[in-house]
């Protein structure tokens, strides 16, 4: 396993896509900070680093989907996976080493964004105003979500050998998931009453309650895309559930991936 990890990380540091991903996340973090700075200097708006610091949670899903797909599929197209098995490496070790390097790369993408916010954001618009405890909670929770995403993408790419199909499945699934959860979030954000507590109080017919609301809340908390949205909004109300779901997704997808990869006919 150690030899597999060494080979994977050696290839990672030299991978152009990985380098581009780090640069993109750093640039994105700095650009968002600069937009807040323009609001501060141009309009005197009250801005803080809070509004940009956790936006990486909304970006890492797509970035990770692209990176994991292209990074792993090169191993299939180049025959690297087959060669690793031929020389005697256990298939489980091959699978897990790829999962670990995907997780490490995704963590570094997040770190690049955060570093940009710290280096550029603090001098321009000041530091965070939320408590350190909440910052650590969101960081730890978002990392669990990132691990779950990497587990899903690794499973798909290790089981679908086609270089053309696997990336499309991962990327399209991620975008559809984000679009679907955005609609779920919009529905859940509908207030039950308009102008509550006033003479003009009125019931909102668009409000969803009962069992349907419970189902939507389950989807919102269980899907990694929904977790990303909540962390980006600095919402830790359902964090216990989200962490549990992320852990479950990671364990289940990894177990399924290893099981079928061990039986897969590698060409």
VENURPE-V929877 format. One record per helix or strand of 2 or more residues. SS is the DSSP state (~ for helix, > for strand). FROM is the first residue (numbers start at 1). TO is the last residue. Records with the same first field share a line. If there is no record, write none. Layout:
SS: FROM-TO  FROM-TO
//
This chain:
~: 2-13  16-43  50-53  56-77  80-86  91-125  132-159  165-188  210-222  224-232  239-263
>: 193-194  202-203
//
